[in-house]
Amino acid sequence: MTREFLENLGLEKEVIDQIMKEHGKAIQSAKPQDYDSLKEENEQLKQRIGELEGTVEELKGYKDQLTEKDIS
């Protein structure tokens, strides 16, 4: 729901403000209490995944080098 949607319905500004205020409260109450800590943990996990993907690529490079040495 957007302010523009409500305006297109022909509602007055004061009514729209009240609706948006209540909608904001509903959104905030729907968030889990530990939302911020979950969000932070998610970011840390994304960073760790990136690091691990880099390590995997590095190990693939070593594997290729070993394969080349075995062929030689």
OpenMM code with the backbone's topology and positions (N, CA, C; nanometers):
from openmm import Vec3, app, unit

residues = "MET THR ARG GLU PHE LEU GLU ASN LEU GLY LEU GLU LYS GLU VAL ILE ASP GLN ILE MET LYS GLU HIS GLY LYS ALA ILE GLN SER ALA LYS PRO GLN ASP TYR ASP SER LEU LYS GLU GLU ASN GLU GLN LEU LYS GLN ARG ILE GLY GLU LEU GLU GLY THR VAL GLU GLU LEU LYS GLY TYR LYS ASP GLN LEU THR GLU LYS ASP ILE SER".split()
positions = [
    Vec3(0.0849, -0.1165, 0.0000),
    Vec3(0.0000, 0.0000, 0.0000),
    Vec3(0.0899, 0.1234, 0.0000),
    Vec3(0.0592, 0.2155, -0.0895),
    Vec3(0.1378, 0.3382, -0.0974),
    Vec3(0.0470, 0.4589, -0.0767),
    Vec3(0.1117, 0.5679, -0.0437),
    Vec3(0.0393, 0.6938, -0.0271),
    Vec3(-0.0321, 0.7308, -0.1572),
    Vec3(0.0374, 0.7086, -0.2695),
    Vec3(-0.0202, 0.7410, -0.4006),
    Vec3(-0.1479, 0.6601, -0.4248),
    Vec3(-0.1464, 0.5334, -0.3875),
    Vec3(-0.2640, 0.4474, -0.4027),
    Vec3(-0.3829, 0.5053, -0.3260),
    Vec3(-0.3560, 0.5463, -0.2024),
    Vec3(-0.4636, 0.6024, -0.1190),
    Vec3(-0.5129, 0.7355, -0.1748),
    Vec3(-0.4218, 0.8163, -0.2267),
    Vec3(-0.4611, 0.9441, -0.2868),
    Vec3(-0.5506, 0.9208, -0.4076),
    Vec3(-0.5183, 0.8187, -0.4861),
    Vec3(-0.5996, 0.7875, -0.6039),
    Vec3(-0.7392, 0.7387, -0.5674),
    Vec3(-0.7561, 0.6926, -0.4449),
    Vec3(-0.8882, 0.6533, -0.3970),
    Vec3(-0.9719, 0.7740, -0.3560),
    Vec3(-0.9074, 0.8908, -0.3538),
    Vec3(-0.9783, 1.0134, -0.3202),
    Vec3(-0.9841, 1.0432, -0.1718),
    Vec3(-0.9000, 0.9802, -0.0942),
    Vec3(-0.8994, 1.0046, 0.0499),
    Vec3(-0.8292, 1.1361, 0.0815),
    Vec3(-0.8721, 1.1980, 0.1903),
    Vec3(-0.8114, 1.3244, 0.2322),
    Vec3(-0.6744, 1.2978, 0.2941),
    Vec3(-0.5899, 1.4016, 0.2913),
    Vec3(-0.4525, 1.3895, 0.3404),
    Vec3(-0.4480, 1.3436, 0.4859),
    Vec3(-0.5336, 1.3972, 0.5706),
    Vec3(-0.5344, 1.3609, 0.7120),
    Vec3(-0.5683, 1.2133, 0.7304),
    Vec3(-0.6607, 1.1639, 0.6525),
    Vec3(-0.7006, 1.0229, 0.6603),
    Vec3(-0.5841, 0.9346, 0.6132),
    Vec3(-0.5205, 0.9757, 0.5053),
    Vec3(-0.4065, 0.9009, 0.4536),
    Vec3(-0.2954, 0.8964, 0.5578),
    Vec3(-0.2690, 1.0086, 0.6236),
    Vec3(-0.1652, 1.0132, 0.7270),
    Vec3(-0.1957, 0.9149, 0.8396),
    Vec3(-0.3204, 0.9084, 0.8814),
    Vec3(-0.3597, 0.8174, 0.9889),
    Vec3(-0.3452, 0.6711, 0.9450),
    Vec3(-0.3873, 0.6439, 0.8225),
    Vec3(-0.3757, 0.5078, 0.7700),
    Vec3(-0.2289, 0.4662, 0.7629),
    Vec3(-0.1448, 0.5554, 0.7106),
    Vec3(-0.0026, 0.5227, 0.6969),
    Vec3(0.0628, 0.5034, 0.8341),
    Vec3(0.0222, 0.5822, 0.9311),
    Vec3(0.0761, 0.5688, 1.0663),
    Vec3(0.0405, 0.4323, 1.1246),
    Vec3(-0.0826, 0.3913, 1.1115),
    Vec3(-0.1257, 0.2611, 1.1629),
    Vec3(-0.0600, 0.1466, 1.0858),
    Vec3(-0.0447, 0.1650, 0.9576),
    Vec3(0.0208, 0.0629, 0.8756),
    Vec3(0.1669, 0.0451, 0.9207),
    Vec3(0.2331, 0.1553, 0.9486),
    Vec3(0.3707, 0.1501, 0.9982),
    Vec3(0.3800, 0.0747, 1.1306),
    Vec3(0.2839, 0.0983, 1.2184),
    Vec3(0.2815, 0.0271, 1.3467),
    Vec3(0.2655, -0.1228, 1.3238),
    Vec3(0.1786, -0.1587, 1.2312),
    Vec3(0.1546, -0.3000, 1.2027),
    Vec3(0.2802, -0.3669, 1.1479),
    Vec3(0.3489, -0.2960, 1.0614),
    Vec3(0.4722, -0.3505, 1.0038),
    Vec3(0.5760, -0.3718, 1.1139),
    Vec3(0.5920, -0.2748, 1.2017),
    Vec3(0.6907, -0.2847, 1.3095),
    Vec3(0.6556, -0.3979, 1.4067),
    Vec3(0.5290, -0.4153, 1.4357),
    Vec3(0.4904, -0.5201, 1.5308),
    Vec3(0.5037, -0.6589, 1.4693),
    Vec3(0.5041, -0.6679, 1.3363),
    Vec3(0.5177, -0.7973, 1.2698),
    Vec3(0.6626, -0.8455, 1.2677),
    Vec3(0.7571, -0.7546, 1.2879),
    Vec3(0.8988, -0.7923, 1.2890),
    Vec3(0.9279, -0.8748, 1.4140),
    Vec3(1.0107, -0.9778, 1.3993),
    Vec3(1.0501, -1.0518, 1.5202),
    Vec3(1.1306, -0.9605, 1.6129),
    Vec3(1.1269, -0.9896, 1.7403),
    Vec3(1.1962, -0.9050, 1.8378),
    Vec3(1.3459, -0.9017, 1.8142),
    Vec3(1.4003, -1.0095, 1.7614),
    Vec3(1.5443, -1.0147, 1.7378),
    Vec3(1.5792, -0.9834, 1.5920),
    Vec3(1.4974, -0.9045, 1.5261),
    Vec3(1.5153, -0.8711, 1.3846),
    Vec3(1.6536, -0.8128, 1.3568),
    Vec3(1.6956, -0.7173, 1.4368),
    Vec3(1.8247, -0.6523, 1.4127),
    Vec3(1.9411, -0.7502, 1.4258),
    Vec3(1.9356, -0.8369, 1.5260),
    Vec3(2.0448, -0.9330, 1.5424),
    Vec3(2.0420, -1.0362, 1.4301),
    Vec3(1.9237, -1.0750, 1.3838),
    Vec3(1.9148, -1.1676, 1.2707),
    Vec3(1.9690, -1.1042, 1.1431),
    Vec3(1.9394, -0.9774, 1.1255),
    Vec3(1.9885, -0.9058, 1.0080),
    Vec3(2.1412, -0.8982, 1.0107),
    Vec3(2.1971, -0.8685, 1.1259),
    Vec3(2.3432, -0.8599, 1.1402),
    Vec3(2.4079, -0.9969, 1.1164),
    Vec3(2.3488, -1.0998, 1.1734),
    Vec3(2.4019, -1.2348, 1.1548),
    Vec3(2.3969, -1.2747, 1.0068),
    Vec3(2.2898, -1.2392, 0.9397),
    Vec3(2.2771, -1.2678, 0.7974),
    Vec3(2.3888, -1.2016, 0.7177),
    Vec3(2.4201, -1.0778, 0.7483),
    Vec3(2.5273, -1.0075, 0.6785),
    Vec3(2.6624, -1.0744, 0.7038),
    Vec3(2.6851, -1.1167, 0.8275),
    Vec3(2.8101, -1.1856, 0.8602),
    Vec3(2.8214, -1.3171, 0.7839),
    Vec3(2.7103, -1.3887, 0.7734),
    Vec3(2.7111, -1.5159, 0.7012),
    Vec3(2.7351, -1.4948, 0.5515),
    Vec3(2.6772, -1.3900, 0.4963),
    Vec3(2.7012, -1.3591, 0.3550),
    Vec3(2.8489, -1.3301, 0.3310),
    Vec3(2.9094, -1.2560, 0.4219),
    Vec3(3.0520, -1.2240, 0.4103),
    Vec3(3.1352, -1.3518, 0.4193),
    Vec3(3.1005, -1.4373, 0.5116),
    Vec3(3.1747, -1.5632, 0.5300),
    Vec3(3.1614, -1.6511, 0.4051),
    Vec3(3.0436, -1.6554, 0.3466),
    Vec3(3.0228, -1.7331, 0.2237),
    Vec3(3.1138, -1.6801, 0.1137),
    Vec3(3.1230, -1.5499, 0.1019),
    Vec3(3.2116, -1.4902, 0.0023),
    Vec3(3.3561, -1.5309, 0.0237),
    Vec3(3.3991, -1.5308, 0.1494),
    Vec3(3.5357, -1.5720, 0.1813),
    Vec3(3.5584, -1.7183, 0.1449),
    Vec3(3.4613, -1.8025, 0.1768),
    Vec3(3.4737, -1.9454, 0.1479),
    Vec3(3.4729, -1.9727, -0.0024),
    Vec3(3.3944, -1.8970, -0.0761),
    Vec3(3.3939, -1.9123, -0.2217),
    Vec3(3.5312, -1.8769, -0.2786),
    Vec3(3.5928, -1.7745, -0.2240),
    Vec3(3.7276, -1.7377, -0.2660),
    Vec3(3.8276, -1.8482, -0.2356),
    Vec3(3.8136, -1.9099, -0.1201),
    Vec3(3.9018, -2.0204, -0.0816),
    Vec3(3.8830, -2.1387, -0.1762),
    Vec3(3.7611, -2.1682, -0.2115),
    Vec3(3.7334, -2.2779, -0.3044),
    Vec3(3.8014, -2.2521, -0.4379),
    Vec3(3.7912, -2.1310, -0.4877),
    Vec3(3.8562, -2.0972, -0.6150),
    Vec3(4.0079, -2.1116, -0.6048),
    Vec3(4.0622, -2.0700, -0.4928),
    Vec3(4.2067, -2.0827, -0.4712),
    Vec3(4.2475, -2.2294, -0.4711),
    Vec3(4.1695, -2.3140, -0.4049),
    Vec3(4.1994, -2.4563, -0.3995),
    Vec3(4.1868, -2.5216, -0.5372),
    Vec3(4.0926, -2.4763, -0.6164),
    Vec3(4.0794, -2.5274, -0.7531),
    Vec3(4.2061, -2.4969, -0.8322),
    Vec3(4.2621, -2.3803, -0.8111),
    Vec3(4.3867, -2.3435, -0.8774),
    Vec3(4.4997, -2.4373, -0.8382),
    Vec3(4.5081, -2.4718, -0.7104),
    Vec3(4.6106, -2.5655, -0.6649),
    Vec3(4.5895, -2.7036, -0.7272),
    Vec3(4.4651, -2.7441, -0.7356),
    Vec3(4.4320, -2.8739, -0.7945),
    Vec3(4.4775, -2.8777, -0.9403),
    Vec3(4.4514, -2.7710, -1.0127),
    Vec3(4.4944, -2.7640, -1.1531),
    Vec3(4.6468, -2.7724, -1.1637),
    Vec3(4.7159, -2.7031, -1.0735),
    Vec3(4.8630, -2.7077, -1.0745),
    Vec3(4.9130, -2.8495, -1.0484),
    Vec3(4.8541, -2.9201, -0.9537),
    Vec3(4.8940, -3.0574, -0.9222),
    Vec3(4.8667, -3.1500, -1.0404),
    Vec3(4.7531, -3.1291, -1.1057),
    Vec3(4.7187, -3.2107, -1.2216),
    Vec3(4.8216, -3.1911, -1.3316),
    Vec3(4.8625, -3.0663, -1.3542),
    Vec3(4.9621, -3.0370, -1.4561),
    Vec3(5.0954, -3.1021, -1.4216),
    Vec3(5.1343, -3.1022, -1.2966),
    Vec3(5.2602, -3.1640, -1.2540),
    Vec3(5.2547, -3.3154, -1.2711),
    Vec3(5.1382, -3.3746, -1.2430),
    Vec3(5.1235, -3.5184, -1.2594),
    Vec3(5.1342, -3.5592, -1.4060),
    Vec3(5.0861, -3.4755, -1.4957),
    Vec3(5.0892, -3.5027, -1.6392),
    Vec3(5.2319, -3.4906, -1.6900),
    Vec3(5.3070, -3.3988, -1.6350),
    Vec3(5.4447, -3.3740, -1.6828),
    Vec3(5.5399, -3.4834, -1.6515),
] * unit.nanometer
topology = app.Topology()
chain = topology.addChain("A")
for resn in residues:
    res = topology.addResidue(resn, chain)
    for name in ("N", "CA", "C"):
        topology.addAtom(name, app.Element.getBySymbol(name[0]), res)
